[in-house]
Amino acid sequence: MVMMEVMVMVSSNGASSSSFSLLDDKGWNRWMNGKMMKLCVYEMRWVEGKSDEFGGDGSEVMAEIKKQRRKMTKLTSCFAIVVFISLHILYQSSASGDQNSTSTYNVLKFGAKRNGVTDSTQAFLETWSAACGTSSDSSEIYVPKGRYLLGAMAFKGDCNSHVTFRIDGTLVASPDYRVLGQANNWFSFEGVSGVTIIGGALDAKGSALWACKLSTKTTSCPNGATTLSFTNSKDIRVEGLMSLNSQMFHIVINGCQDVLIQGVKVIAAGNSPNTDGIHVQFSKNVAIFDTSIKTGDDCVSIGPGTKDLWMERIFCGPGHGISIGSLAKDLVEEGVQNVTLKNAIFKGTQNGLRIKSWARPSTGFVQGVQFLDVKMINVQNPIIIDQNYCPHNLNCPGQVSGVKVSDVLYQNIRGTSATAVAIKLDCSAENPCSGVRLENVNLTCRKQAIQSYCTNVNGKSVGTVQTSSCL
């Protein structure tokens, strides 16, 4: 594209001119590179009685005008052409300006300090208020390099524009876990639409709280806060973010629609309690791509009410694997449907692909799940459906799970199991699993022959299934 300058002379006295810039394309190029614009100007000047400006009596110029105009019979007037071009350029210029209307808000200008010591919570909240209330089509909150000490914050809609957080710095919590530990969330977005977070690191400094919870000497530890939470929101994008040492869950998507998580890194110790990497519930149209999760609980946990979840190119480990559930916590519960995991690697995890529900009545269900192209590296339970879920065997309900599991595909699952039972399908006696399909499953165990265990399940094995399939 070539930037060109068009001089449009439309004044009745011939004294004024207007200059417009436009980005040329193939269509306009035929106008700008030819003689037509020049001839149009010549013709207007001729009509105004100023042909002498072109030399002679102007008859040769007028003859050329007539010749060219005959070739342009579809255009009734060069004057109309000039006016059309000028109006088009003005419109395009105005439209372009509207489309690119973005306001930027630097947290430093609102009083934030990047020394990691001064509390910048209020400065961030004021920056959000300004960006949320702007009249621009979009706004950007910019966080420059540095460390920003922040307490619990709630960012609430309804904003006038789409808001992007562009973070080049690191947001840190207080080293005293009690400061954040009493809150439910560290960063909470509630009822927002069109929010994007790009880059940055969130360091919740959760290790002290983990130590408290793991200690046998005290029972007064707070529950802790989720690092990043989206509730009842839509059109959400999180890209290139790193979440470190969350007190509880790292990222929660709750009651949301149209969410994209891409290029995210989650890091916490393998023994950190309840530090799920990404938890999704009561949400639809959620996609997670190119994400690495190393944590002490589920890499991705999928709760009731989840619909149309796509996960691709996921690395998990350490952690408890990718889990649907636990379900049947409540009698009346929404189901989970249309979940796909594709191209994933599990390394050293307690579980690989897990569906879990408590053994109690429930209206919940799991339907339409695909696990595709997954590699296991020393995973304790590569494939598991556990409908008698009861961690640590404490206060187990001892009933029968009401959750119905159906249409589950395991395709191209390969690698190594840390235990002999690589496939365990323990389904409900009241609602047996149905439509379970194992296709090209190749799992081995270094120490002993591989086994599978099935109860209350209907399905089949297809293709090469090297494990001794119980289906």
Secondary structure, DSSP 8 states (H G I E B T S, - for coil): --EEEEEE---TTS---EEEEEE--HHHHHHHHSSHHHHHHHHHHHHTT-GGGGSTTSHHHHHHHHHHHHHTTT-S-HHHHHHHHHHHHHHHHHHHHHHT-EEEEEGGGGT---EEEEE-HHHHHHHHHHHHT-SSSEEEEEE-SSEEE---EEEE---SSEEEEEE-SEEE--SSHHHHHTSSEEEEEES-EEEEEES-EEE--THHHHHHHH-SS--------EEEEEES-EEEEEES-EEES-SS-SEEEES-EEEEEES-EEE--TT-TT--SEEEES-EEEEEEEEEEE-SS-SEEE-TT-EEEEEEEEEE-SSS-EEEEEE-SSSS---EEEEEEEEEEEES-SEEEEEEE-SS--S-EEEEEEEEEEEEEEESEEEEEETT--GGG-S---S----EEEEEEEEEEEEEESSSEEEEEE--SSS-EEEEEEEEEEEEESSS--EEEEESEEEEEEEEE-S----
